[in-house]
Amino acid sequence: MTDQSQADLGLYKPPQTVRGMTDLDRAAFSQTVSVPAIRIPTNVLNKVVKSLKKVALQRPGLKRVVEEHSEDGTKDSSKGEHRLLLLDPNNITTADSFGSEEADALKAYGVSQEIQRYELKLTYENLKSEEILRAVLPEGQDVTSGFSRVGHIAHMNLRDHQLPYRKLIGQVIIDKNPGVTCVVNKTNTIDSTYRNFQMEVLAGESNMVAKVRENGVFYEFDFSRVYWNPRLSTEHERIVSLLQRGDTVVDVFAGVGPFAIPAARRGCEILANDLNPESFRWLQHNAKLNKVDRKITSFNMDGRDFIRGPVRERLPALIKGSHKIHVVMNLPALALEFLDAFRGLLGPEPDQSLSCQENNLPQVHCYGFSKEDDAQRDVVERAEASLKISLQGQCSVHLVRNVAPNKEMMCVSFTLPKEVLYSKHTQNRDISEEPCPKKQKCEDLTD
């Protein structure tokens, strides 16, 4: 629990009646607490409030400045020349609790440091989501109010002990997060074929078509039928920053376009592919939405078929060109295995006239998950195993993000070796006839 959470719980003591609640009863959370307050003349009120902002009470939907009340609890009109500033009881308990900065300010404005007590009614509206869930869930069990925000949708990954309270949790998330109108929870393992998963609507509307803005680019998609991870925006921006106008980007697992669309806006030519028909449809939609549809040629194919078909056909001409070629392979659970599709891709090596273009071989950016202690070494060795060639001293590895304890998402970048593209032993083999891998299930893809 954070220090702030502990401080919040010091002020709010939830009624025992809310423990185990599964149907949200907002009124049951109301409680009256006694908090410290200081009496301030109205003619210096704004200045004093500003000086005491570090020790003032901070609560959602709560007025820090209140009118004085008489002993019977009614507003006292005879005290209209003063107001009470409510203070944080974790910082201020007595007149001696003020720091030197606050004490000097009070003295300068002629305000007494005398502390009064104010009976404050806290309601559901004044509580934070973590406080509410900690009051409801069984004591000692993990409480999480974290979620991924995708447009108007809050996506949660609830643990088993939280499932009996999932409807209440969903409603609390909507109540406490402006703009969230739908809360969903993943209900099955993601299918690596299309990278989507079944989800249950916990609260709010059932509209799954999200509208998202990332790095200045607009995207629309059905979140229940495609893959989208809001935690990858920095990585999308990093790769796009490597590109120059006129470069070609081959996006093997393009999704709805988080690499392809901004790359096209940067002036690149794009070959974008995704096996999921829904991702393919929304990729085309987003290309038009951002007015870059003329820069993107899209495909709806298996990744290996895409590499061995459209990419293979265009690659010789691109290598002979002056602009760089970037291959992005963002399917972290499987992409490293797909690197074998490049072995012997262009058949027997042509004559030496190609040698002057050796510096224009494709730059590959391939993603992978690793649970190994040396994640960098792990992803490089797996890439080498697929390519059947050493990448030592020929690649760089970037830590994208920590996905879970002892699990990292990595990106290995390298120039595709000439020896891989032009393997002589493949001269008499039709590589297009190699079977595609069987359909796999992989929960790692949700990360």
Salt bridges, closest charged atoms under 4 A:
ASP8 OD1 - ARG59 NH2 3.70
ASP8 OD2 - LYS128 NZ 3.15
GLU68 OE2 - ARG39 NE 2.67
ASP76 OD2 - LYS79 NZ 3.92
GLU130 OE2 - ARG134 NH2 3.08
GLU131 OE1 - ARG59 NH1 2.82
ASP142 OD2 - ARG159 NH1 3.23
ASP175 OD2 - ARG26 NH2 3.05
ASP191 OD2 - LYS439 NZ 3.46
ASP191 OD2 - LYS441 NZ 3.78
GLU200 OE1 - ARG166 NE 3.03
GLU200 OE2 - LYS167 NZ 3.56
GLU214 OE2 - HIS236 ND1 2.66
GLU220 OE1 - HIS285 NE2 2.73
GLU235 OE2 - ARG238 NH2 2.77
GLU235 OE1 - HIS398 NE2 3.48
ASP247 OD2 - HIS326 NE2 3.90
GLU269 OE2 - LYS295 NZ 2.74
ASP274 OD2 - ARG195 NH2 3.90
GLU278 OE2 - ARG225 NH1 3.64
GLU278 OE1 - ARG281 NH2 3.16
GLU313 OE1 - ARG314 NH1 3.95
ASP340 OD1 - ARG304 NE 3.09
GLU349 OE2 - LYS418 NZ 3.19
GLU358 OE2 - LYS418 NZ 3.02
ASP378 OD2 - ARG382 NH1 2.94
GLU381 OE2 - ARG377 NE 2.81
GLU434 OE1 - ARG308 NH2 2.78
GLU434 OE2 - ARG429 NH1 2.37
ASP444 OD1 - LYS407 NZ 2.65
ASP447 OD2 - LYS407 NZ 2.38
